[in-house]
Amino acid sequence: MGGEDGDGDRNWDFHLRTLSNGTRDSNLANNPASDPSLLHSVKRLHELCKEENSEDLIARVYPQINKLFQRSVSLLSQSTNSYGLLLLAILQFFLDFGEVVLHDADPSLRTFLRSCLSREFADPVVAEATLDFLNVNKKKILTSFPTLLPQFFPLLLKLIAWNGEKLEKSFMKIFPGLMMSPGSFLPLFPSLVDLPILVVALQKVERSSGSLIGSSIASIQKSTAPEMLLALMDEAYTGSTIADGGVDSESEDSSAIDAADPFFLEFLKDENDGLPERHWTSPAMVATLQATINTPQSDRLKQMLKMTPRLLDVYFAISLRDVNDSLICALIPLLMSRNDTMFPDKIFSYEVRKRLLEFMLAAFQRSPNFIALLKKPIMDRLGEAYDSPAKTELALQLCWAIGEHGGGGGSHKDAARELFESLELLLYENLSTSRLGLRESALRSGGGSSRKSSQSRLLCFVVTAIAKLASYHRELLPRARVSLGKVARSRISDVRVWRRARDYLGLMNEPAICLSVLGPSRPSDGNMQKPGTVNWSEGGTKMIAHIPFYILGEQEGPPFHDFSFSDILPRR
């Protein structure tokens, strides 16, 4: 190797002896991570193997490095020292030279994530080094081990939930890799939405048991006496202890409740095992969400409330670009179910719901047939339209999508008819009852007035959806005229509702322009013109009455123009 071979830092034999001694010496063998020279030697040997490009050297170094890896992993549960940096350096050697020594790095990577990172994800140095390692080797990992990141995405979410915005940029680079597997795409969505609750859970684990570094939450879940989970469930679910009823805060970590609650086990897991079963209607969950409202937000929680919408932006953008229709179609009902169940922070809820609805509408725009395929969950959500403001907004957007895309298209007439009937039912419920309320009840309270306005807005969308759906599927026109006629004659509804119904009735009497105004945005029938255009060449045979200009100007009465249609329409 030349004159520099005597230099200890260049002499590969020196570093090799260091590794050999480290795995044999009784003191070091019990705690390899306590000797910083081992990490240095692993890195130097890795550099020398790259510089020399010698398969003989790689083959000689590999057994000692592999032995050190196995020894370190076996001692993880018995040591409080951090092994993360040492194991990452060894893993880099495995990835770079695995083909030379016929070493499959997949089991080693999984062992690191399952045994080491699960204990050290809260260590900021290890967390940053792990993300750097994954980014440097991202292409190789995604190509050679495509299921690795999707399987361990819950653990990586715990890492970013605890370390926050300082690692956001690095995490965003590997985040798309978490979605590459069909098995992780759907489970990842609720885990993203619930990141703030994960932060609350992890903080309680830390308060009740000390530092998260060096303790495996996964092993706690399997323990017969999981004290950390007991304390966590006590405070996070109820905000107080069971033993003292919330009076004595000093004993808050000593209470005992069922540690097998699936809610906590689901949040604190390290590996992906499918769609989570999160019991949002359970008393425990309701109490948890209520407790978070009454508790000051930590810096970690504040950061995650800001980061989660940004992660969802990436998730939805990649979904529309790279994910197949079957997975997106399966995701939409999940969006609907989570629209009204999320962390109770006003700004966070608004930002997340906005993204859920925007993605849902974008998915319908890309694949209108989803509306027909998902008619059952859509009709269920229409039936829940008045349960909460969030569900009202969801129903409103679904009404718009139904009308805009013709209930799924011309080839889905049965689905369009069923959706039309659901819209009719929603309309008739309000006409036969006083859901909107008479003007007298609206004046009794400001809350009632606000609710009346919200429901009126929804009904305006329902009326529009009925008119648009009937314009697309003309066999529904007679029923649409009956429905809109009842609304137009009604005076218990908001004036905006019955006036809109009356205007649509007038528009339906103008076949030449009705389809252009109320027709779908993407006609599947080649004979249909695009919205906003009028086929004037057909006006001589299809127009049977005045164009209702009063609709555009909200003017009542006969049109005020002084020209004749014969002046602008070609004669045949």
Salt bridges, closest charged atoms under 4 A:
ASP9 OD1 - HIS40 NE2 2.98
ASP9 OD1 - ARG44 NE 3.53
ASP13 OD2 - ARG17 NH1 2.50
GLU47 OE1 - ARG44 NH1 2.11
GLU51 OE1 - ARG10 NH1 2.66
ASP96 OD2 - HIS46 NE2 2.56
ASP96 OD2 - LYS50 NZ 3.59
ASP106 OD2 - ARG110 NE 2.94
GLU165 OE2 - ARG310 NH2 3.22
GLU168 OE2 - ARG310 NE 2.70
ASP194 OD2 - ARG278 NH1 2.42
ASP194 OD1 - ARG338 NH2 2.61
GLU235 OE1 - LYS204 NZ 3.58
GLU235 OE2 - ARG207 NH2 2.55
ASP253 OD1 - LYS204 NZ 2.16
GLU266 OE2 - LYS269 NZ 2.52
ASP270 OD1 - LYS158 NZ 2.53
GLU271 OE2 - ARG114 NE 2.67
ASP273 OD1 - LYS269 NZ 2.72
ASP313 OD1 - ARG355 NE 2.72
ASP322 OD2 - ARG321 NH2 2.91
ASP325 OD1 - ARG366 NH2 2.69
ASP340 OD1 - ARG353 NH2 3.83
GLU351 OE1 - ARG355 NH1 2.70
ASP380 OD2 - LYS376 NZ 2.90
GLU384 OE1 - ARG381 NH1 3.03
GLU384 OE1 - LYS391 NZ 3.77
ASP387 OD2 - LYS391 NZ 3.93
GLU393 OE1 - ARG457 NH1 2.97
GLU404 OE1 - LYS468 NZ 3.44
GLU418 OE2 - LYS375 NZ 2.69
GLU421 OE2 - ARG417 NH1 3.33
GLU421 OE2 - ARG479 NH1 3.62
GLU424 OE1 - ARG479 NH2 2.56
GLU475 OE2 - LYS413 NZ 3.65
GLU475 OE2 - HIS473 ND1 3.80
ASP494 OD2 - LYS452 NZ 3.53
ASP494 OD1 - ARG496 NE 3.01
ASP503 OD1 - ARG502 NH2 3.65
GLU538 OE1 - LYS542 NZ 3.13
GLU556 OE2 - ARG499 NH2 3.46
